């Protein structure tokens, strides 16, 4: 059962209950299991999305490698410079997730932002992304980067509204995958 003690406390005051959605850290227990399931749902969503290459998605995210990745999420996104967030609705149902980790001392990458179909249109992804950006800034990063699929138009619009700008790849990506991805970056003001 999720308790109020694991609700996210962002350095810059922000409401964590907009629209009845509460954000929680998810590094272990039921919250982590819920995030892992949402990540599996995200992979399935991508495979079912028109315009997404099943071959490319299966190559880039093969099921065996993807399941192994899910087991390592708490290590890959560990504090003090990474985090895993879970969004729950007023009934306690897990409806979205997102995570971040450092790429280098100045760059934080946001990964696996996904919102279940029942919660879309309720600004859950925006809340998750803003909390991840705020945390990256509080952790002293100079910029945040992320990628998304070319067919995820709502995600692209969200990132642009949030002040991200388009850019090229920020790390090596297999050539077969590049045509399906878009890359974004947002500079962060210094907290010093």
C-alpha positions, 0 to 999 in steps of 0.5 A: 500500500502506498503511504503519504510518506513516499509522495514526492517532495520537490525542492521547488514547491509544486502541487503533487495532486493536480487533477487527483494525481499524486506522484510517488517515488518508486524505487522498491516494493509495490510502487516499483512493481507498478512502474515495471508493469507500466513499462511493459504496457508502454512496450506493448503500446508501442508495438500496437501503435500504427507507424511504429516498426515492430521489427525495430521496436523488437530489435531495440527493445527485445523482450528478454533484454527489456525484462532484464532492464526492468529488473535494474531500474532501481540501480539505473535510476538511483538517488542521488542523481536519478529517480523513478516516479509513479503517478497514482489516481485518487483510488490508488491506481497506478496511471503513469511513470517516468524516470531520470538518470545522469548521462554525465555530470551536466546532463540528465536524461528523462526516460520511459514517460508513459501514461495509461490510456485511462489517465490520458488528457489529465496532464499526468505526463506533464506532472511527471515530466515537470517533477523530473525536470525540477528534480534534475535542476535541484540535483544541479544538472545544466540540461535535461535530454530525452527522446520520443517516437516520431508517432507520439505527437502528444508527447512531442507537443508536451515537450515543446510546451515545456520549453524543450527544443529539438536536437540531434541524438545525444548518444549512440543509437542504432542506425535502424532506430534513428528514423523512428526517434526525435530528440529534445533538450532543455537547458536548466537555470543554475540553482546556485 
